[in-house]
Amino acid sequence: MSVPPSAEEIRGVARKAVTAFTTRGLDCCLFGSAGCALYGNSRTPNDVDLVVMTNDYDPEVLKEFLAKQSRLNFYLIRSKKVGATYKILYARLSPSLYSSRRRCCKVDILVPGVLNIPFIANTRIVHIDDLPVMPLIALLLLKLQGWSDHRASPRSDMQQKQYVDVRDINQLLAVAVQRGEHIGEATWLPQSLKDATLEQLGRFIDVLRPAQRELWEQIGYNLV
């Protein structure tokens, strides 16, 4: 079994990808588990999720660019899914002393509009440890959306991810309260995302975390 990436390796992969895109004049930011980790979540991410702020290129073009721009660090593999036309991007990791297997880290590249991801202006992107990360409220809402999607999935492997999502959401919510974040200040977020997550939040609290109602209200949600 391959040795999973360390937190330091995840950040190293993220820096290489960010550098490649910013050199091309493309703003980007981390989200998903890598973004959560930058805000203080305890779970070590298994991969890197990066949103590139562009309407000119689709994710496949951006993955091709990254693989060509930095061949020593990134490579593409065709999806094994029947009928799939997309490729999967991986980052090379250093060999482990404890395993002879090749080590790698999956890198997901997305653009605004996919999965309700909003366009985020450069001035709103947060920088932590010299890495660009999605604003906390937006990251929390997308994590909540991910929990809802995984819970509703017909695939058992996707359903299993909901339990990891819950831990991520709980920790991220605590950070948001501690930092004094408020949904009312995120006026740049699309109303469609706010409305969708309000419905998802109702299910999240009813099903799993009734005691967290007060915490969600502290960041601006009026839960009746």
C-alpha positions, 0 to 999 in steps of 0.5 A: 500500500502506498504511503499517503501524502503528509500535510507538508506534501499537500501544501507543496503540491498546492504551491506548485500548482498555484505558482504555475497558474499565477505565472499564467495570470490566473487567480486560484484558491484552495477549497475542499479538505486542503482549504479546511486544513489551512483554517485549522481542521485536524484532518490531513487531506488526501488530495488538492482541490483548486478553483481557478478563477476563469471563464475562458478555460474548462477544467480539462484545458487547465489540467493539460496546461498544468501537466505540460507546464510542470512535467516533473511534478504533474501528469495525467491519466485517462479515467477508467470509468466506462464512457468517460472522456476526462483525464485525472491529474496527479502530482508526483510525490517523493518515494517512501522508505517504507514502500516501493510503490510509486507515490502520488496525490490527486489534484482536482481542478475546478472553475466557477459555476461547477458545483455552485462554486462562486467566482471569487475576486482576487481581493477576496481570496484569503492567504494563509501560509502563503497559499490562497484559500477560499473565504471561510464562509464560502468554504463552509457552505460548499462543505455542507453542500458536499455532505448533502450530495454524498448523503444522497448518492446511490454509490456506497463509496460516496455515502461513506464520505458524508461522515468525514464531511461531518467532522470537517463541517463541525471543525470549520464551523467552530473556526468560523464562530471563533473568527466572528464570521457572518453570512450577512457580510458575504454579500458577494456570494450568489443568493442561489448558493445561500438558499440551497445551503439553508435547506441543506443546513436544516437537514444537517441540524435535524439529522445530526447536530441539533445542539449546533443550532446556536453556533449556526445562528451566531454566524448569521443563520436564522433557523426557525 
